[in-house]
Amino acid sequence: MNRIEIADAADARLADYVSLRDTSLRKALETERGLFIAEGEKVIRRAIEAGYAPRSFLLAERWIPGLGDLIERYPDAPVYVVTEKLAEQVTGFHVHRGALASLHRNAPTPMAGLLGARRLVVAEDIVDHTNVGAIIRNAAGLGWDGVLLAPRAADPLYRRAIKVSMGTVFSLPWARVDDWASALPALREAGFTVVALGLTPDAVSLDDYLAAGVPEKLAIVVGTEGAGLSGRWLAQADAVVSIPMQHGVDSLNVAAATAIACWALR
């Protein structure tokens, strides 16, 4: 084990872990260095077992035995041993799971790699990391084959998205679309029926859509937390479907709506 005791929060060797609360700084750092941060023993294990190689570990003493087999697998990756108080000083938040790892990003999966699937969720410009993580977890748990993300959608490998997804970002295939303007036509050319979730006047009730029969290859398209889907993507969809609502509620959180649609159209 490449064990290194750290006593100073300003130690330059901990640069990967500094100020994890600041999303804008993390995006710049992660893009530049090709890294992401996993939090918690279970998530770290899922990431490494999915093929992401660790750059380093930042661990309180009590977490070393549980991750011992992974540490042994990568003997060159430094294991920075810190107190939990020091970990909080470095990261800017309470590391309540007691363990962090910095991991190398793999080459991104191309959109073409998902076009052979039967069931895809397609997310347009969803910028909230929590929602992206929840959507991926929903899709994985309900048996869908993968998730496509528009260029401006949040990063699934951002720490918060990983945490909310419970590590399913490592097991469910996901990719960025090649081009926002032509993404849905490309799906249709690949044999998918494209169903947008929206509140347009011509939207079909999910119940009615189900009654007409579910297509063999299906892509559910969901939009931003506020404005919903763009007019272009709504126009390019084969159908616009809405979830029947009651008590004056017009819509649900995008992750909740995605879960309902994934369950109904599985």
Buried (B, 14 or more C-beta within 10 A) or exposed (E): BEEBEBEEBEBEEBEBBBEBEEBEEBEEBBEEBEBBBBBBBBBBBBBBEEEBBBBBBBBBEEBBEBBEEBBEEBEEBBBBBBEBEBBBBBBEEEBEBBBBBBBEBEEEBEBEEBBEBBBBBBBBBBBBBBBBBBBBBBBBBBEBBBBBBBEEBBBBBBBBBBBBBBBBBBBBBBBBBEEBEEBBEBBBEBEBBBBBBBEBEEBBEBEEBEEEEBBEBBBBBBBBBEEBBBEEBBEBBBBBBBBEEEEEEEBBEBBBBBBBBBEBBE
